[in-house]
Amino acid sequence: MRAVQWIVSALAGFGLFAEQTMGADAVDRYPNKPIRIVVGSTPGATPDVLARLIGVKLGESWRQPVVIENRAPSVIGYNAVAKSTPDGYTLLLASPALAIQAVVSTNLPYDTLKDFAGVTEIGYSNVVVVVGPGLGVKSLKELVEFANARPGKVFNATGVVGGADHLTAERFKHFAGIKAKHVSFKGSVEALIEAAAGRAHFSSTGLAAAMPLIQDGKLIPLVQLVPMLRNVPVAADVVPGWKPMGAQSVVVRSGVPMAIRQKLSKEVGRILAMADVRERLTSVSFQITPSTPEEHDKKLLADIAAFAAIVKEIGLQ
């Protein structure tokens, strides 16, 4: 794990890294050749779906081929972009792993804060906290009371240790005031099955994964990060401090001129505002949050600091 002191020092110095420059003519003519979007995951994962959805629209509007390149695991894909030519023709569809790895990994082949520059956030998958019906808990207040009455005997299930689901769950427990032991599984589906069967007391994961079990009555949703499920409390109202973290986003190698980053940001924002795109993403419980390059970089710094704090709190190695 990177020392928190390193994180603080990096945050302070992030804005000082100089960008390389391109000629004004090259910026004005951008894009005039094919664009590559690197995805640090396998086909079908959320970053891949987003890249293909955005890539098709980019190709149509800019009349240039857009190639999607899957390079998993994420570190391999991210490193390819970090070592690419800073001309704006190689984009990275980044997941929450971009911020998380800056905290939990000690041997990254790139420097997250020095080697990348933001284009725009895309958004967040909604997260929901669920329990099995056999637990007898029907609200967040009841879950807190249940857990605190059984110190050391309550378990929460998530996907892999150090992943976005795990750290999001730890932040939920922190702000909700719940003491529970974490149990990890290969993925979110396995964790949800454990909660539905009563072998884990609760789970928190993406709403899209949980929805089939919720609809079948095998899981009860207690709280959600963003308002998508009707009649389910939103985190901002019942768990102050528990907020979306680690956006899916578009970034480029540092050194890409700001004019190109802004041009990309505006175009991706225009695509995300299209009715068919919004309908597609909303149908999979995805909250769209486009941003400027500057807003993206500010949020990335905040996410790294927040992940560093929770990693330190739980003693994750």
Secondary structure, DSSP 8 states (H G I E B T S, - for coil): ---HHHHHHHHHHGGG-------HHHHHH---S-EEEEESS-TTSHHHHHHHHHHHHHHHHHTS-EEEEE-SSHHHHHHHHHTS-SSSSEEEEE-THHHHHHHH-S--SS-HHHHEEEEEEEEEE-EEEEE-GGG---SHHHHHHHHHTSTT--EEEESSTTSHHHHHHHHHHHHHT---EEEE-SSHHHHHHHHHHTSSSEEEEEHHHHHHHHHTTS-EEEEESSS-STTS-BHHHHSTT----S-EEEEEETTS-HHHHHHHHHHHHHHHTSHHHHHHHHTTTEEE----HHHHHHHHHHHHHHHHHHHHHHT--
